[in-house]
Amino acid sequence: MKIGITGPDLILSHGGAQNHTLNVIRILSNYFEFIYFPDPYFYDKYRHYRNAVKERVKTMTLEGLKLPSSFDAILDENYSYNEIIKIYSEEQFDYIFDFDFNSRSIIPYDFITVFSKIKNVKFGVALQGLADISLRLPKFFFDTIRLDGGFKIPLFRAYQYFMRKVMIYKLTHAENNNIIMIMNKNYWENIRLEDHNVRILFPSNGWLNNITSDGNLTNLDNILMKKQEKIIYFARLSYGKGLFDIPKILLAISDKRKIKLTVVGKFEYEDERIRFFRMLEKYGLSDLVDYRGFLGDKELYEEILSSKVMLYPSHSDSFSIAILQALSLRTPVVAYNIAGLRIYSGLSAVKLVDEFDYDAMADAVIDFISKGNYDDLFSDANLKEFLRLHTWENVAEQYKDVFARIAEDLKIK
């Protein structure tokens, strides 16, 4: 079966959705043929970074992921959104799947439902970012007024709520949709999809092979514990990932114990970067923060491995591969007890606290640091079993079953 792929930007962007998509496709390319259709909205960005795009496309081709034959022509011309979809429709495929159903333009315009209707093919979706925050109005409103970030945040959140509601309506009323896959059972706290063909993935993500400080790949049991007197926060640096909670939590920690914080990632917006560093300066915390920017896997893993705790005050998540990576590198995690992260509840090396409770976050960090030796935390049978299950092979196997069943239903070889 030839499957058209839509969803996250697999060419220039990095993140959990991209990680998920590429790992699943890499494993399943032995069973299915995939062709990636970038959302037409992405092409404006691609035209600004042509050289990087062309290099990445070469790599993707070597990895077995094809692009439309019209890709270069679209890149060279300023086609409209609808014109690109029309050009795409000339490609032949049997089924289409969106690995991160979401709106990527300034209006709630979803690519896959339009594309599948034009092609008259069935489609499926995975929900990753669409319901990573609660879409139940009372909680959504209450969370919005508590978020730091200036007057722009409530305005953006109001738009975000409207956009996501429209997207969910479009999805649940699309005639061609035959499967909706969600990242974990706790998603139901944020969104309800009654009377639809929904499959809950478990496990829904995997962790990459670990890299020690000497650059060698290792198994989990062989990772050396080389902890330094520091904690780490790594994420897509934005208000939704708790960027503006970090200074408040670090202030609460520093009242009891001075410890360095390493921050890793790229800021989504310049005004958020400015606000973050101003907050650090305001609270007198600038000397305690080491901002490393975006790091490659090896450098990132070294930072995680050498940190005593991962601090992760995210307000929006559907799973968090970042937490999974930290646990695989034997670094305990302190995070908010939100729906998307509740899958980690009960694990010995994870402490979930009430959202916006900065003192509780600080106390949990200090409690982990005070343990000194983490052998007991990471010898816990439940944690070991959790990590054993969360491999990309186990994730891909579930997609394989779904795609095979769809091929059988549609009588596709």
Secondary structure, 3 states (H helix, E strand, C coil): CEEEEECCCCCCCCCHHHHHHHHHHHHHCCCCEEEECCCHHHHHHHHHCHHHHHHHHHHHHHCCCECCCCHHHHHHCCCCHHHHHHHHCCCCCCEEEECCCCCCCCCCCCHHHHHHHHHCCCEEEEECCCCCCCCCHHHHHHHHHHCCCCCHHHHHHHHHHHHHHHHHHHHHCCCCEEEEEECCHHHHHCCCCCCCCEEECCCCCCCCCEECCCCCEECHHHCCCCCCCEEEEECCECHHHCCCCHHHHHHHHHCCCCCEEEEECCECCHHHHHHHHHHHHHCCCHHHEEEEECCCHHHHHHHHHCCCEEEECCCCCCCCHHHHHHHHCCCCEEEECCHHHHHHCCCCCEEEECCCCHHHHHHHHHHHHHHCCCHHHHCCHHHHHHHHHCCHHHHHHHHHHHHHHHHHHCCCC
